[in-house]
């Protein structure tokens, strides 16, 4: 059984809300923004954390 799930996604505008919900439902995720790969969501983190993560470099 897979203990960790990672997703690569490319989104913009309104699509981000839909994808944020999908990632929240699935667990761990990675988000690509402006060509940079970023940690999008950690397991158990609220959906609003998804949006905040995309605003930080690192």
N, C-alpha and C positions, 0 to 999 in steps of 0.2 A: 504494500500500500504506500502511496506517495504521501510523505509527511509535509511536503512544501510545494506550493503551486506558484509559479511566476508567469506573468503575462506581459508581453510587449504590445503596447498600443500607441497609435498615433491619432490624436484628436485635436479639435479646435472648436471654439464657440460653444453652441448649445449642446453638441455631442458630449462635452465633458461631464455634464450632469448625469447623463445616462451611463457613461462608462464608469464614473465614480461609484454608482450604485452596483454595477456588475462586479467591480473589483472588491467592493465591500462584502458582497455576497460570497465571493470566491476565496478570499483570504489575502495572501501576500501578493503584491503587484509591483510592476515597474512601469513607469510612464516615460515616454519620449516627448520632450518639449523643445522646440527650436533646434532639433538635431542632437539634443543632449539627453542621455539616459539618466533618469532620476528615480529614487525610491518613492513610490506613490503611496503605499499604504502598508502598515504593519498589522499582523494578525491581532484582532481584537480592538484595533483603533477605530474611532468613530469616523464616519464618512467625511466630516469637515476636515479631518486631518489630511485627507487626500488632496484637497485644494491647497492647503498650507504648504505641503511638502513640495509642490511644484514651484513655489516661489523662492526656494532656498538653493543656493549652489552647494555642491559638495557631493 
